[in-house]
Amino acid sequence: MGGGTARAAAERRRGPQRPRRRARSMEAAAEAPGALSCFSYNQDCTSLAIGTTTGYRLFSLSSVEQLDQVHESNEIPDVYIVERLFSSSLVVVVSHAKPQQMNVYHFKKGTEICNYSYSSKILSIRLNRQRLVVCLEESIYIHNIKDMKLLKTIMDTPPNTTGLCALSINHANSYLAYPGSATSGEIALYDGNTLKTACAIPAHDGPLAALAFNSTGSKLASASEKGTVIRVFSIPGGQKLYEFRRGMKRYVNISSLVFSMDSQFLCASSNTETVHIFKLEHLTDSRPEEPPTWSGYICALSTIQKLPRLLVTTSDGHLYIYNLDPQDGGECVLIKNHSLLGSGKMEENKENDLQPPVPQSYAATVARQSTVPSTSTMPGYSEDGGALRGEVIPEHEFATGPVCLDDENEFPPIILCRGGQPGKAKRS
């Protein structure tokens, strides 16, 4: 993969494939009505959620050519956190109007499942089929997603002003990772099923900037605020497996890390124009970067229509889809640009309908399909529980299996918690 990396660089100002032409900071984007304020991919990168100044929207990522909007809500304005549980009807929303309150909805039924209030601003939320994790600056709350009961409060965590944390999407392996120090790059690893500390991993010298588990929860990637080195550790032991260097000339801000669903690739985005994709094979250095001028975007690696894709969502409301050559690497090829802020069903943007020819080497790789997993074998979530065929659902004292969302009685109709301490709510 070109020395262990593939580069998906934004084209120059004269080119047609230039994501940064419209890129703006989050602050500037939030000034416009209906502007984008946040975005997140779901756990298996089959759905994209965006928060805006007027509400939130959910999109399906099942096709390259069409971006289908599956839901839109304007009930809560100024959304800055929106997380969807796989492809289910459960969505968690936090707004600037009530930054200490988490709202959980069954969006297909149009009902609120519950809401909880906390002692300070909610900085991030993570989900899998068993756990819902709420991260504040100096504490973390772990809920049982089956009934939303509070299971554990991790108090007095090191100051975590960005709400950095990662939760394994594999509910049978619900590890939680968060900064174990405000001054060094120590990772605190916590078992979300047994509710016990697993270990501490001395990952970097400087404070942490990004964390990500692979789909099975057996690997954890991390980057520090320096952004020059990305490391991958085994879980739960914490042994270093890989180390990738994404540049040595200067520090950069790593904005996201994400594994492909088959754990063969790791994608890193930063405040530069280049997205790095590392193949978990060789410990080699990447090429130097260009000057940092691009910010406000996240990336994901997904399989769409049976082919590996790189997804780049920008703060100005665009989704760029690139073809990824998993065999030979090289620059990723932009094949589609979607606008996320159109009204109603997404309409094709003819001006930005970019479909350059696919290189022969990539076509040959696709024909071989040596590294492309079938979508039917990927972890997922559905209304009937989302278990894979033959998957053994763990039974322990806190949960009896994955959540089904086809029954209103699966959750309490509404939970109100106004006192600032979650877990003391009464059922209506």
C-alpha positions as CSV (number, residue, x, y, z in Angstrom):
1,M,0.0,0.0,0.0
2,G,2.7,2.5,-1.1
3,G,5.0,1.8,1.9
4,G,2.1,1.1,4.2
5,T,-0.1,4.2,3.4
6,A,-2.5,5.4,0.8
7,R,-3.0,9.2,0.4
8,A,-6.4,10.8,-0.3
9,A,-5.3,14.3,-0.8
10,A,-7.7,17.1,-1.7
11,E,-7.0,18.5,-5.2
12,R,-5.5,21.9,-5.9
13,R,-7.5,25.1,-6.3
14,R,-7.9,24.5,-10.1
15,G,-9.0,20.9,-9.8
16,P,-12.6,19.7,-9.7
17,Q,-12.1,17.4,-6.7
18,R,-11.3,20.0,-4.1
19,P,-12.9,19.4,-0.8
20,R,-11.1,22.4,0.9
21,R,-12.6,24.9,-1.6
22,R,-15.7,25.1,0.6
23,A,-14.2,24.0,3.9
24,R,-14.9,26.3,6.8
25,S,-14.4,26.1,10.5
26,M,-17.2,24.8,12.7
27,E,-17.6,28.2,14.2
28,A,-18.2,29.9,10.8
29,A,-20.5,27.1,9.6
30,A,-22.6,27.4,12.8
31,E,-23.4,31.1,12.0
32,A,-25.6,30.2,9.0
33,P,-29.2,29.0,9.5
34,G,-29.4,25.2,9.3
35,A,-25.6,25.0,9.1
36,L,-23.7,21.8,10.1
37,S,-22.5,21.7,13.7
38,C,-21.5,18.1,14.1
39,F,-21.4,14.8,12.3
40,S,-20.8,11.1,13.2
41,Y,-20.7,7.7,11.5
42,N,-22.5,4.9,13.2
43,Q,-20.6,1.9,14.6
44,D,-20.3,0.0,11.3
45,C,-20.1,3.0,9.0
46,T,-23.4,2.2,7.3
47,S,-25.1,5.5,8.4
48,L,-24.1,9.1,8.8
49,A,-25.7,11.4,11.3
50,I,-25.4,15.2,11.2
51,G,-26.4,17.8,13.7
52,T,-27.4,21.3,12.6
53,T,-28.6,24.6,14.1
54,T,-32.1,23.5,13.3
55,G,-32.1,19.8,14.3
56,Y,-30.5,16.6,13.0
57,R,-30.6,14.3,10.0
58,L,-29.8,10.6,9.4
59,F,-28.5,9.2,6.1
60,S,-28.0,5.7,4.8
61,L,-24.7,4.9,3.2
62,S,-25.7,1.8,1.2
63,S,-25.1,3.4,-2.2
64,V,-22.4,5.5,-3.8
65,E,-24.7,7.2,-6.3
66,Q,-27.5,8.1,-4.0
67,L,-27.4,9.5,-0.4
68,D,-30.8,8.6,1.1
69,Q,-32.0,10.7,4.0
70,V,-33.8,8.3,6.3
71,H,-34.9,10.8,9.0
72,E,-35.0,14.5,9.8
73,S,-36.0,16.1,13.1
74,N,-36.3,19.8,13.9
75,E,-37.7,19.3,17.5
76,I,-34.3,20.1,19.1
77,P,-32.3,23.0,17.7
78,D,-28.5,23.6,17.9
79,V,-27.6,19.9,18.1
80,Y,-23.9,19.3,18.8
81,I,-24.0,15.6,19.5
82,V,-26.0,13.0,17.6
83,E,-25.2,9.3,17.7
84,R,-27.2,6.4,16.1
85,L,-27.0,2.9,17.4
86,F,-25.9,0.9,14.3
87,S,-28.9,0.9,11.8
88,S,-31.5,0.8,14.6
89,S,-34.1,3.4,15.6
90,L,-32.2,4.5,18.7
91,V,-30.6,7.9,18.4
92,V,-29.0,10.0,21.1
93,V,-29.1,13.8,20.9
94,V,-27.5,16.6,22.9
95,S,-28.1,20.3,22.1
96,H,-26.5,23.6,23.0
97,A,-29.8,24.7,24.6
98,K,-29.4,22.0,27.2
99,P,-25.8,20.8,27.1
100,Q,-26.2,18.8,30.4
101,Q,-29.1,16.7,29.1
102,M,-29.0,13.6,27.0
103,N,-32.1,12.8,25.0
104,V,-32.7,9.2,23.7
105,Y,-35.2,8.7,21.0
106,H,-36.9,5.9,19.0
107,F,-37.0,8.0,15.9
108,K,-39.2,5.7,13.8
109,K,-42.0,5.8,16.4
110,G,-41.4,9.5,17.0
111,T,-41.1,8.9,20.8
112,E,-38.7,9.8,23.5
113,I,-37.2,6.8,25.3
114,C,-35.7,8.7,28.1
115,N,-33.6,11.8,29.0
116,Y,-31.0,12.2,31.7
117,S,-29.3,15.3,33.1
118,Y,-25.8,15.4,34.4
119,S,-23.7,17.7,36.6
120,S,-21.8,19.4,33.8
121,K,-21.7,19.7,30.0
122,I,-21.8,16.4,28.0
123,L,-18.7,16.2,25.8
124,S,-19.2,12.9,24.0
125,I,-21.4,9.8,23.9
126,R,-20.5,6.3,22.8
127,L,-22.8,3.3,22.1
128,N,-22.8,-0.4,21.5
129,R,-25.5,-3.0,21.9
130,Q,-25.0,-3.3,25.7
131,R,-23.6,0.0,26.8
132,L,-24.2,3.7,26.5
133,V,-21.3,5.8,27.8
134,V,-21.6,9.5,28.6
135,C,-18.3,11.4,29.0
136,L,-18.0,14.7,31.0
137,E,-14.8,16.6,31.6
138,E,-14.0,14.8,34.8
139,S,-16.3,11.9,35.0
140,I,-17.8,9.0,32.9
141,Y,-21.2,7.4,33.2
142,I,-21.9,3.9,32.0
143,H,-25.6,3.0,31.3
144,N,-27.1,-0.4,30.5
145,I,-28.6,0.3,27.1
146,K,-31.3,-2.4,27.7
147,D,-33.2,-0.3,30.2
148,M,-31.0,2.8,30.4
149,K,-30.2,2.2,34.1
150,L,-26.9,3.7,35.4
151,L,-24.5,0.9,36.1
152,K,-21.3,2.8,37.0
153,T,-19.9,6.3,37.5
154,I,-16.2,6.7,37.0
155,M,-15.4,9.8,39.1
156,D,-12.4,12.1,39.2
157,T,-11.0,11.2,35.8
158,P,-8.1,13.3,34.6
159,P,-9.3,16.6,33.0
160,N,-10.6,15.6,29.6
161,T,-11.7,18.9,27.9
162,T,-12.5,17.3,24.6
163,G,-14.4,14.3,25.9
164,L,-12.0,11.9,24.3
165,C,-13.0,8.3,24.8
166,A,-13.6,5.1,22.7
167,L,-16.0,2.2,23.2
168,S,-15.6,-1.1,21.4
169,I,-18.6,-1.7,19.1
170,N,-18.5,-5.4,19.9
171,H,-20.9,-5.8,22.8
172,A,-19.4,-9.0,23.9
173,N,-16.1,-7.2,24.4
174,S,-17.2,-3.8,25.7
175,Y,-13.9,-2.2,26.5
176,L,-13.8,1.6,27.2
177,A,-10.6,3.6,26.6
178,Y,-10.1,7.2,27.9
179,P,-7.1,9.4,28.9
180,G,-5.5,8.2,32.1
181,S,-3.5,11.4,32.5
182,A,-3.8,15.0,31.5
183,T,-0.1,15.4,31.0
184,S,1.1,12.1,29.4
185,G,-0.3,9.7,26.9
186,E,-1.5,7.1,29.2
187,I,-4.6,5.2,28.2
188,A,-7.0,3.9,30.9
189,L,-8.7,0.7,29.7
190,Y,-11.9,-0.2,31.4
191,D,-14.1,-3.3,31.0
192,G,-17.7,-2.1,30.4
193,N,-19.2,-5.5,31.0
194,T,-17.5,-6.5,34.3
195,L,-17.3,-2.8,35.3
196,K,-13.7,-3.2,36.4
197,T,-10.4,-1.5,35.4
198,A,-8.5,-3.6,32.9
199,C,-5.1,-2.0,32.6
200,A,-3.2,1.2,31.9
201,I,-1.3,1.5,28.6
202,P,1.7,4.0,28.4
203,A,1.0,4.8,24.8
204,H,2.7,8.2,24.2
205,D,4.8,10.8,25.9
206,G,2.4,13.6,25.3
207,P,-1.4,13.9,26.0
208,L,-3.7,11.8,23.9
209,A,-5.6,13.3,20.9
210,A,-7.4,10.3,19.4
211,L,-8.5,6.7,20.3
212,A,-10.3,4.0,18.3
213,F,-11.1,0.3,18.7
214,N,-11.3,-2.1,15.8
215,S,-14.6,-3.9,15.2
216,T,-13.9,-6.8,17.5
217,G,-12.4,-4.8,20.4
218,S,-9.1,-6.7,20.1
219,K,-7.0,-3.7,18.9
220,L,-6.8,-0.1,20.0
221,A,-5.2,2.7,18.0
222,S,-4.0,5.9,19.6
223,A,-2.3,9.2,18.7
224,S,-1.0,12.0,20.8
225,E,-1.3,15.8,20.5
226,K,2.0,15.8,18.6
227,G,0.3,13.7,15.9
228,T,3.5,12.3,14.4
229,V,3.2,8.7,15.6
230,I,0.2,6.4,15.6
231,R,0.3,3.2,17.6
232,V,-1.8,0.1,17.7
233,F,-2.1,-2.0,20.9
234,S,-3.5,-5.5,21.6
235,I,-6.6,-5.6,23.9
236,P,-6.9,-6.3,26.8
237,G,-3.1,-6.9,27.3
238,G,-1.9,-3.5,25.9
239,Q,1.1,-4.9,24.0
240,K,2.2,-2.6,21.1
241,L,1.5,-4.3,17.7
242,Y,2.2,-1.5,15.2
243,E,3.7,1.9,15.0
244,F,3.1,4.3,12.1
245,R,4.8,7.6,11.5
246,R,2.7,10.1,9.5
247,G,5.4,12.8,9.3
248,M,8.4,14.1,11.2
249,K,8.7,17.8,10.2
250,R,6.1,19.2,12.6
251,Y,3.2,18.5,14.9
252,V,-0.3,18.1,13.5
253,N,-3.7,17.7,15.2
254,I,-5.1,14.2,14.6
255,S,-8.9,14.6,14.4
256,S,-10.0,11.0,13.9
257,L,-8.8,7.4,13.8
258,V,-10.9,4.6,12.4
259,F,-10.3,0.9,11.5
260,S,-11.8,-0.8,8.5
261,M,-14.4,-3.4,9.6
262,D,-12.0,-6.2,8.7
263,S,-9.2,-4.6,10.8
264,Q,-6.8,-4.6,7.8
265,F,-6.6,-0.9,7.5
266,L,-6.4,2.2,9.8
267,C,-7.4,5.6,8.6
268,A,-6.1,8.8,10.2
269,S,-7.3,12.4,9.4
270,S,-5.7,15.6,10.7
271,N,-5.6,19.3,10.2
272,T,-3.8,18.8,6.9
273,E,-5.1,18.1,3.4
274,T,-4.0,14.5,3.5
275,V,-5.8,11.5,4.9
276,H,-3.5,8.5,5.7
277,I,-4.6,4.9,5.3
278,F,-2.2,2.5,6.9
279,K,-2.2,-1.2,6.2
280,L,-1.6,-3.3,9.3
281,E,1.3,-5.2,7.8
282,H,4.6,-3.4,7.8
283,L,6.1,-0.9,10.3
284,T,7.1,1.8,7.7
285,D,7.0,5.6,7.7
286,S,4.7,7.7,5.6
287,R,5.7,10.6,3.4
288,P,5.9,14.2,4.8
289,E,2.8,16.3,4.9
290,E,1.8,19.5,3.2
291,P,1.2,22.7,5.3
292,P,-1.8,22.3,7.6
293,T,-4.6,24.3,6.2
294,W,-7.7,22.0,6.4
295,S,-9.8,21.3,9.5
296,G,-13.3,20.3,10.4
297,Y,-13.8,16.9,8.9
298,I,-13.9,13.2,9.9
299,C,-13.2,10.0,7.9
300,A,-14.4,6.5,7.8
301,L,-13.6,3.3,6.0
302,S,-16.6,1.4,4.8
303,T,-17.7,-1.3,2.3
304,I,-20.4,0.1,0.0
305,Q,-21.8,-2.0,-2.8
306,K,-19.2,-4.7,-1.9
307,L,-16.3,-2.4,-2.6
308,P,-13.9,-0.7,0.0
309,R,-14.5,3.1,0.2
310,L,-13.0,6.1,2.0
311,L,-15.7,8.5,3.3
312,V,-14.7,12.1,4.1
313,T,-17.3,14.4,5.7
314,T,-16.5,18.1,5.9
315,S,-17.7,20.8,8.2
316,D,-19.3,22.7,5.3
317,G,-21.8,19.9,4.7
318,H,-20.3,17.6,2.0
319,L,-19.7,13.9,1.9
320,Y,-16.8,12.8,-0.4
321,I,-16.6,9.1,-1.4
322,Y,-13.3,7.7,-2.7
323,N,-12.4,4.4,-4.1
324,L,-9.7,2.6,-2.1
325,D,-7.3,0.1,-3.6
326,P,-6.6,-2.4,-0.8
327,Q,-4.0,-4.3,-2.8
328,D,-1.7,-1.7,-4.5
329,G,-2.5,1.4,-2.5
330,G,-1.7,4.8,-4.0
331,E,-3.9,7.9,-4.1
332,C,-7.6,7.2,-3.5
333,V,-9.9,8.2,-6.4
334,L,-12.8,10.6,-5.7
335,I,-16.0,9.2,-7.3
336,K,-18.8,11.1,-5.7
337,N,-19.6,14.3,-3.8
338,H,-22.9,14.6,-1.9
339,S,-24.3,17.7,-0.3
340,L,-25.7,17.0,3.2
341,L,-27.7,20.2,3.7
342,G,-30.2,19.9,0.9
343,S,-33.9,19.9,1.8
344,G,-35.9,16.7,1.9
345,K,-34.6,13.7,-0.1
346,M,-31.1,14.2,-1.3
347,E,-31.0,15.5,-4.9
348,E,-28.1,14.8,-7.2
349,N,-25.6,17.7,-7.5
350,K,-24.8,17.6,-11.2
351,E,-22.1,20.2,-10.9
352,N,-20.2,18.1,-8.4
353,D,-21.1,14.7,-9.9
354,L,-17.5,13.5,-10.3
355,Q,-17.0,10.1,-11.8
356,P,-13.5,9.8,-13.1
357,P,-12.5,6.5,-14.6
358,V,-11.3,3.8,-12.2
359,P,-7.7,2.8,-12.7
360,Q,-7.1,-0.7,-14.1
361,S,-5.0,-1.8,-11.2
362,Y,-8.0,-1.1,-8.9
363,A,-10.4,-2.9,-11.2
364,A,-8.1,-5.9,-11.1
365,T,-8.0,-5.7,-7.3
366,V,-11.8,-5.6,-7.2
367,A,-12.0,-8.6,-9.5
368,R,-9.8,-10.5,-7.2
369,Q,-11.8,-9.4,-4.1
370,S,-9.0,-10.8,-2.0
371,T,-9.4,-8.3,0.8
372,V,-13.0,-7.2,0.5
373,P,-15.2,-8.9,3.1
374,S,-18.8,-9.7,2.3
375,T,-21.2,-7.2,3.9
376,S,-23.2,-10.1,5.2
377,T,-20.3,-11.1,7.5
378,M,-19.8,-7.7,9.0
379,P,-21.0,-6.8,12.5
380,G,-24.3,-5.0,12.3
381,Y,-27.5,-4.1,14.1
382,S,-31.1,-4.7,13.1
383,E,-34.5,-4.3,14.5
384,D,-34.6,-8.0,15.4
385,G,-31.6,-7.7,17.6
386,G,-28.7,-7.5,15.1
387,A,-26.9,-10.7,16.1
388,L,-24.8,-12.4,13.5
389,R,-25.6,-15.9,12.5
390,G,-24.3,-18.3,15.1
391,E,-23.2,-15.4,17.3
392,V,-23.2,-16.2,21.0
393,I,-24.8,-13.4,23.0
394,P,-23.0,-13.1,26.3
395,E,-25.1,-13.4,29.4
396,H,-23.8,-11.7,32.5
397,E,-25.4,-9.9,35.5
398,F,-25.9,-6.6,33.7
399,A,-27.6,-7.6,30.4
400,T,-29.3,-10.5,28.8
401,G,-28.6,-9.8,25.2
402,P,-28.7,-7.1,22.5
403,V,-31.5,-4.6,22.5
404,C,-34.6,-5.0,20.2
405,L,-36.3,-1.8,19.2
406,D,-39.4,-3.2,17.6
407,D,-41.3,-3.2,20.9
408,E,-42.3,0.0,22.8
409,N,-42.1,-2.0,26.1
410,E,-38.4,-2.6,25.5
411,F,-37.7,0.7,27.2
412,P,-39.5,2.8,29.8
413,P,-41.7,5.3,27.8
414,I,-40.1,8.3,29.4
415,I,-37.5,8.9,32.1
416,L,-37.1,12.4,33.5
417,C,-34.0,13.3,35.6
418,R,-33.8,16.9,36.7
419,G,-31.6,16.7,39.7
420,G,-28.3,16.6,37.9
421,Q,-27.5,13.0,39.1
422,P,-28.5,10.3,36.6
423,G,-29.8,7.0,37.9
424,K,-32.4,8.6,40.3
425,A,-35.1,8.9,37.7
426,K,-38.6,7.6,38.1
427,R,-40.5,5.8,35.5
428,S,-43.6,7.5,34.2
